[in-house]
Amino acid sequence: MTKLEFPGSALTTDQWMQVSQLATSLSHEQAIWISGYFAGLSHRARTGDAAAEVAELAPPSQSGPTATFATRLLTVLFASETGNCKALAKALVDKATAKGIQARLADMADYKTRGLKDEQDLLVITSTHGEGDAPQTAVGFFEFLESRKAPKLPQLRYAVLALGDSTYEKYCEAGKRVDRRLEELGAQRLADRVDCDVDYEDAADAWIASAVANLAPAAQAPVSASAATTWSDAPSSAAFDKKHPFQAAVIDNIVLTGRGSSKETRHIELSLADSGLTYQPGDALGVVPRNDPALVEATLEKLSLSADAPVTVKQETISLGEALSGTFEITALTPRFLDHWADITGSDELQALRAPDQKEARAAFQHNHHIFDVVNRFPAPGIDAAQFIAGLRPLQPRLYSIASSLAAAPDEAHLTVSAVRYMLHDVPRTGVASGYLAARTEADATVPVYIQSNDHFHLPDDDVPILMIGAGTGVAPYRAFMQEREARGASGRSWLFFGERNFRSDFLYQVEWQDLIKNGVLSRLDLAFSRDAAPKTYVQDRLRRQGRDVYAWLEEGAYLYVCGDSAHMAPDVHAALTDIVAEHGGLDRDEAGAYLSALQRDRRYRLDVY
């Protein structure tokens, strides 16, 4: 009889028909359970005890919150902007399966919301985008969860881990929204929500350990990770990551902007040779910066502390100077430091900002003051080094869209960096990472880096048309896109909308775009230079002028990419796209909004905003 061959196995035609019929008849819950059942059979078969697995995994006779722990199903659902939540979710699934829990990993971007009513145990890990928004890839899930379509969930047990940045007023708000809404829908909280700042690792690890301990079946033998039921990606083979960055040599560091520009935008090339690091166009490079030496010196002087003073950081003794240079954040004023300094100084003004009704005043104060300004305005005579660093949070890496393709620049990663420089309280300031990259990366220097995958901003198939919209340094990933498509000989059309201030000084990578147009790699190029003429013209204005063709490209299956400022540019572009779809699609605004939402659900409308 005919056999159907699969890796490591063979099924007869009759057997395959039986499996196929079974698969199409299963409910969401049954499909998850039986996949775990067969994974367990496979594991026990290798250890010679398949019969025990059959008895141990027999289908339950009851369901709902009182079902036997050994038969409950765990979904770990994540929403991530930068990849941190995804990494934590993967770690959680690995730990859960090692304890005998049948678990699966699910990205909110891909999650089928109709399956929510069938979930039993749900652990949610989500970051917050901007001022309380959901991560871009999870907007559809949040809209469903907070709508009238969301089902009642009395059978569900859940817990939420929220990641955020305490310098924002609506700290961890996306996680708080999920937590509140699941409770409103009748779900039972397994544990209190945990809110994590940018130094989330210890708190997140504790939450994961607690969640796994609470869910682990006491009687079930551990299942190996290889036999676990998960839908996760294979781990990276590279030895370098966020905790262990690669020291990348600086190849080049040049100013892209011309004479008279109001900006300083740089093109920086780094060597990844011998690192084993690889990336796709659309991915980001994590840069581990160091603080401005002048700021470190000024802070030490203001506190009357010696750079050589020893301090203990995670059981390791280092100098205070090194701690302030490369270990702690000493620029952005966080609520943690504000509370810490209020306690140390006893300042009435700082104490007043802690009141619950002072949220707006507190946020304004944080926005207009750095740590140095607080130390300067509110002295703390006699403070020692340990007291000072107790209020600081760890210095975090910064992510930059990679502006190159390995196909065009093997063993290299290129960055497009706008150096942030401004005055505050009559003192010159610089961005922590952009200042580090601009001013302190001479040709023989090295920069600690790692790759951060951006799964939601990759290229489609070579024959699919793409619309790329970017302003300023938001053009970086599109340079990588075009390098990749040129190297691959891709047939898909491409159209770039690029905006900056002035044509003569700010047309980033001008010669490269012109060559790509000449060679037919880039099909169309529309430019908006806002300061060259009145009224000001931005990329959203160029989109509207080309609205008929933009809509035609979308109707022909084009993928749409938006990269740049999340506060103004991205919303303005979305509004323009809504107008375009409404006008040229003959739709009202609600219908046009639904059209764009469908593009997002289908992964054809992709954003990388900051």
N, C-alpha and C positions, 0 to 999 in steps of 0.2 A: 504494500500500500504506500502511496505517496507520503513523503515526510516533508514538513516545512522546517527549514533549518534556521535556528537562532544561535547566537553566540553561546557556545558551551552546552547546547541542548538540541533536541529534535522532537517535534510533535507530529503525530499523524494528522491527516486531514480531518478525521472524525473528532480527534481531540481538540484540534484548533477550532472547529465549529462549536464545540461545547463551551470552550473558553470564551469565544466571541459572543455567543448567545448570553452567557452569564454576565459578561462585562456590560453589555448594553441594557441589562435589566436591573442593574444595581442602583440604589440611591446613593447620594453623595456620601452619607455616613457609612453605608455598607462598602462602598468602593475603597474608602480609606482603611476600614477595618480589615478587609480581605487582603489588601496589598500588604499590610503588616503581618497578617497570618502566613502568607506565602514566604515573606522575608524570614519569619521565624522558622518555618519548615526548612528553608534552605540552610539557615545557620545550624539547626540541630542535625540536619542530614550530614553536614560536614563533621559533626562531633559524634555521630552515631546514635543519636537519641531523638529521632523524629517522632516516635510514638509519644514521648513525654511532651513534645511541643504541641501535638494535636490535642492532648488532654488539657494542657495549660491554656491554650488559646481557643478553647471551645466557645462558640457564640454565647453571649450573655442572655439570661432569661429576663432581665429587667433593663430599663433605660432611665435616662434623666439623672438628676443630681444625686440620687441614692444608688446609682449603679456601682458595681464593684470597681475599685480603682484599676485593676489589671486590664479592664476592657475599655476604659475611657480613652478618648482620642484627643490629642493636644494639637492645636494649630498655633504656630508662632507667626504672628502677622507683623510686618514691619513697613515703615515708610521712612525713606532716607533721602536727604539732599546730597550729602557728601560721602556716604558709604559707612558711616560709623554705626548707624542702627542696623544695617545689613550684617555687618561683622558681628555685632552683639547677638543678633537673632540666630546666626549660624552657630555661634558658640553655645547658645542656649539649646538648640536642637541637638547638637553633639552631646552635650552633658545629659540631656533628658533621655536620649536613646541609650546612652551608656548605663542608665539606671533602670532600663526596662520599660520606659514610657514610649508608646507609639506616637511619634510626633512628625509633623510636616512643617516645612518652611513656606511661607507665602508672602509675596510682595503685594502691597496694597494696589500697586499699579496694574497687576494682573488678576487680582482676586475677584472671583465671581460672587457678587454680592448676594445672589439668590441662595448661595450655600450657607449664609450666616445663620439662618434659622435652624440648621442641622448641627451646628458646632456644639461641642460639649465643654471643652476647656480651651480658653483663648487667652494667650499672653500677647500683649500688644507693646511694641517698641516703636516710638515715633519721635522724630525731631520736630522743631517748630521753625517755620520759615518767616523771616522778617518779624513784623509786629503781630504775632499770634496766628498766622496763617498756617494751613497744612502744607507739607512739602508738595511741590508742584505735581509730582507723579501720583499723589494720593488724593487730589482734589475730588475726583469722581467718587471715591469711597466715602470721603467725608460728606459730600453732598447727599449720598444715599443714606448714610447713617443718621444724618440730622434732618432727614425729610420724613414726610408722613408715610412713605413707602417702607420704612424700616420696620421689621417684624418685632413683635413682643418676644423676649428672650428669657423666659423663666427657667429654662433648662440649662442656661449657660453660666459657667463660672469663669471669672476673668480677673486679670490684673494688668496694670499699665506701668510701663517704664517710660518716662518722658525726658527727652534730652533738649537742652536749650542753652541760652546765653543770658546770664543774669543782668547784663548791661542793657537788655531790652526790657521795656516796661511790662509787656505781656510774656513774661518768662514761662517757658514750657507750656504755653497756652494750647497747642495742638493736642498734647497728651491730656491736658485737663478736659478738653472738649470730648475726647473719646471716653474718658473715665466717667464724666457726668452723663453722657448720652446712654452708655451701656447700663448705668444704674437706672436711668429713667425708663429704659426698655425692660426692666425687671430682672436683669442679670445679677448674679450673686458675686460680690467681690471676694476673691480668694485672699487678697492682701491689699493694704493701702497703696495708693500710687506713690512712686518715688520720683522726685524731680531732680534731675542732674544738671549741673553747670558744665562748662566746657572741659573741666577736669573730671570727667564722668566715670573713669575706669573703676575706681575702688567701689563707689556706690552701686554701679551697674553690676559688678561682679558679685557683690553681696546680695543684690536683688535676684540675680540668676540662681545663685546657690540656694537661696531660700525657696524660690519658686520650685526648683527641681526637687528639693527635699520634701516639700509639701505634696507634690504630685506623684512622687515615686511610689509604685506598688510595693508593699512590704514583702510579699511572698514571691514575686516574679523574679526569675533569674535575670541578671543583666544581659542585654542584647548587644552584641558588638556593633560598633559604629558602621562597619561595612555592611551589616545586615539590616541596619535601621531603615525605616520608611521615611525618607526625606526627599525633598525636591530642591536640594541645594546645589550650587555650582561647585566644581572641583576646586580645592584650595590652590592658591598660587604657589608655584614652585620656587619663586624668588626668595632669597634669604633676607632681603631687606624690606622693611615695612615702617609704619609710623613709629614704632618703638625702637626700631633698629635701622635708621636711615642710612643710605649710601652716600659717601662723600664724593660728590660729582665735581670734577674739575671744570672750571670756567674756561670755555673756549673763546668766547667773544662777548663783549658787552658794549653795545653802541647805542647812541641816541638816534631814534627814528625821526623825531620831530625836527622841523627846520628852524632857521633863524626867525625870531619874532614870535614863535609859538607861545601861547599862554600855558602850555603843558610841557612836561618832560616825560616822554614815552620812550622806553628802551627795548631793544631786542637783545635778549640774553641767550647764549647758546651754552649748554652744559653737556659734558661727556658722560655717557652711561656705560662706557666700555668696561668689560669684565664684571659688570654688576649682575647680569642675568635678568635685569629689569626689561620688560616689554610693555607696550601699550597700544591701544587703538586710537585713531583720530576721534576726538571728542572726550578722551580721558583727561584727567588733571594730574599735575605734578604737585605733591605736597612738599612745601619748603619749610624747613625748621630754622627760623631766623634767630638772630641775636639782637639784643637791645642796643640802642645807640650809646656808644661809650661816653659821649658827652652827658647824656641823661643820667647814666649810672654815676658818673663823677659828681654831677650836681646834686643828686639825691643823697649820696654819701656825705657830701659836704654839709647839706642842710640838716642832716640828722646827727652830724658830728660823730660819724661812725667810720671805722677803718675798713678798707677793702680787704685787709688780711684777717679780719675777725672770723673765727671759725663758726660755722653753723651746721646743724644736722638736718639733712634732707633725705627722707626715706632710708634711714639707718646708715647714711653715708655722710662723712664730714667733709665739707668743702669750704672754700673761703666765701665770705659775704660778697665780695666783688664778682666772683664767678656765678654765684647764685642770682645776683641781680642782672648779670650779663646774659646768661643763657638758660636759666631755670625758671624764673618767675616773670609774670606779666607786671610791668611797672609803669605802663602808660594808661590804659583804660581804667577809669574809676568804676569799680564794681560795688554792688550793695554790700558784699562781704567786707570789703575794705572800709567802706563808709561806716558801717556798724562798728567795726574793729577800732577805727580811729576815734569814733564818738566815745567809746568806752575808755580808751586810753587817755584822751584829753579832757573828757567831761564837758566839752563845748556845748553850750546851750543851743547854738545854731544847728550843729550836727544832730544833737539829740532831737530837736524839733522835727527834723526831716524824717525821723523814724516813725512818726505818727501815721496811723492807717489812712487818715484823710489828706496826707501830704504826698500822695503818689506822683501827681503831676509836678509838684515843686521838686521832689526828689529826682525825678527823671530829668528835669531841666538842669538841676545842679550837676548831675552826673555827666550830662552832655557838654556842659561848659567848663568842666574841671577834669584835669588828669590827676593821677596820684600825687605827682610833684606839687601841683597847685594846692592840694589839701594839706600836704606836709608843710608847705610854705606858709599858708594862711593860719594853720592851727598847730603851733609848735608843741612838741612833746619832749621837754628837756629831760635828759637822762635815760631815754629809751635805749634798750640794748638791741643787738642784731636779731636775736630770737624773737623778741616781741614784735619787731617790725615785720619780719617775713611771715609771721603767723596770720597776718591778714591778707597775704597775697595769694593769688591762684597761679597755677602753672602756666608758663608761656606755651601757647598752642601753635602748631603748624598752620600755615596759610596755604590755600589751594589756588593754583593758577591753571587755566586751560592751556593745554599743550598746543603750541603753534607750529607743530611739525609732524611729519609722518615718518615712521621708521623706513618706509619704502624709499623715501627721498633722502633721508638723513640717518643712515644706520648708526646705532649706538649713540644717538644724540637726542636731546629734548630741548626745544626752543620755547622761550617765553616772551610774551609781550606785556611789559610792566609799565604802568603809569605811576611815576614817583609822586607820592602824596606829600605835599609841602604846604604849610599854612601857618598863620599867626594865631596865637591864643594868649590873651592877657599880655600882649606885647612881647611874647617869647616865640621864636621860630620852632615849629613842630614838624615832625616827619612821621609817615606811616611806619609801623614797626618793620614789616616785611619788605615793603617797597623801598623804604630808605636803606635797609640792609642790602637788598639786591642792587640798588642803583649806585650806592656810594662805597660799599665795602666788599665788592667782588671783583678785585683786580684780576688780571689774566692768569696769575699763578695761584689763585685762591681756590678753595673747594666749598661747596654748598651741600649741607645735609638734605637729601631728598628721598622721596618714595613715590610710587605710582598709586593714584586713587582712581579706580575704575569708575566710569560714569555710564552705566549700562543704558541709560535713557537718553543718551545724546550721541549715539553711534550712527554711522552711515547705513542707508538701506542697500538693497542690491544694486549692482552697477548700472542697470538699465532704468532705474527709477529716477525721475526728475526731482531736484531739490531746490527749495527756496530758502535762502540764507539771509537773515536780518540781524544786523549788529551795529553797535555804535561804539566808537573808541576802541578800547582793548577787547571788546566783545567780538572783534573780527578774528581774534587769534585762532579759535578752532576751525574757522573756515579756510584759513591758510593750510591747516593740516588736511582738511577735507579735499582741497584741490590738489595738493601734493599726492595724496593717496589715489585719487581718481585718475590723475595724469599717469602715475606709475602703473596703474592697472589697465589703462586704456579703456576706462569706463565709457559707455555709450549714453548714459543718462544725462539729460540737459541740466544745467545749473545756472542759478540767477542769484546775484548778490546785491543786497541793499546795504550800503555802508554810509554811516554818518559821523561827522566830526565837526570841529569848529571852523577851520580855515583850509581852503584847498592848497594854498602854497606851502603851508607849514605842517599840516596835520593829515595829509593823505597817506596813511600808513601802508607800507608795502606797495606804493603806487606802481613802480616798474614791474613788479611781479604780477599784479592784476592785469596790467596792460598786455604783458606777454601771454598770460593765460587766455585773454580775449582773442589776441592775434592768432594763437595756436588752436583755438576752438575748444579748449578745455572748459573755460568759463563761457557760458552762452550769452548772458546778459549782465550788465553792471549799471546800477542806478546809485547816484551819489547825492548826499545832502550835506552841505557845509553851512551850518547855521549862522555863522558870524560874517559871511561874505556879502549878504544883501538883506534888505528889509522887505517884507517881514521875514523873520527867521524860518528856515526850512529844515525839518527833521525827517528821519527815515519814515515815520508814519505818514508824512505829507507826500513823500515819493510813492509810498504804497498806494495811497488813494488815487494819485494821478495815473497809476498803472493798474487801477482796480480791475478793469475788464480782463486784462491778461493774467493778473494774479489769480482771479477766480477761475479762469480757464485752466491754469496749471493745476489748481487744487482739484478741479473736476476730472482732470486727466491723471490723477493719482500722485501728484507731487507731495513730498514730505516737506514740512515747514519747520524751520529752526529759528529760534530767537535767543540771542545771547547778549547780555549787557545788564544795565541797571534795573533792579527790581522795583525801585520806588517810583520811577517815572517812565522810563523808556518802555519796559515790558507792558505795563497797563495801557500806555498810549498806543502801542502797536496793536494790542488786543482790541482796543476800541476801534482802531482803523480797520482791522480785519473784519470786525462785526459789521461795520458800515459797508464794506466791500461785498461781503456775502449777502447782506440784506438787499443792496441795490442791484447787484448783478445776478443774484439768485432769485429775485422776486419774492423775498421773504420778509416777515416782520422781524423786529429785533430779538424777540424771544426765540423765534425759529432760527435766526442767524446764530444766536448764542448756542442753541442746541446743535447746530451744524459743527461749530468749532469744538464743542464738548465731545462730539462723536469722533472728530479728528484726534483729540487727545486720547480718548479711550482706545482708538486703533493705533496709537503710537505714531501718528503721522504729524502731530503738532507737538514739537519737543522744545523744552526751554532749559537754558542754563543761565540763570540769573543770580545776581548777588547784590 
